[in-house]
Amino acid sequence: MKSPTTSKPESTLARPLAPEDIQCGQYVAILEEFQELPSFLWNKCDSPLPPHELIRLRIKPATARTPLKVKALCLPFVNVQSPTGTSQIIDLRKVQLVLLSKGFSKSVVKGTLKVMTEDGQKC
């Protein structure tokens, strides 16, 4: 007697990428952005830092980012393409990228393209 098998969707984790681990064709997303601000902006605080010293802040985006496909690399710069077909260059010194699974990325891209065609937008 055979029992019916149910297949669950595969769940995966986004994995932070070091710049040297990024390859063309991968789907990535921005996990964190980095901002550098001068320490004199904290002039009301008792900071031991000199006023010209830069303080690096980690900023997490408020919303999830769209998967981006890596098209070309010239470290520290990465040329990526969004699901809408627009390209942009990312400076890896200012962001932390994560590797996304192909299945997840393709489902998001497919959903984005479907919404765009329903709205009458060209891809």
NORHUDA-V818846 format. One line per field, one symbol per residue. ss: DSSP state (2 for helix, 1 for strand, 0 for the rest). phi: phi as a letter, one per 20 degrees, with the letter a starting at -180 (. if undefined). A space follows every 50 residues. Layout:
# NORHUDA-V818846
ss=???
phi=???
This chain:
# NORHUDA-V818846
ss=00000000000000110022200000111111111111222200000000 00011111110000000111111100111110000011111000111111 02222222222222222200000
phi=.eefdddeffdcdfdgdfgfefcfnfdcbeebddcdcffffdfeeeefef fefedededeffcfeffcefdbcbgedceccefenedbddeffdbdeced ffffffffffffffffffeneee
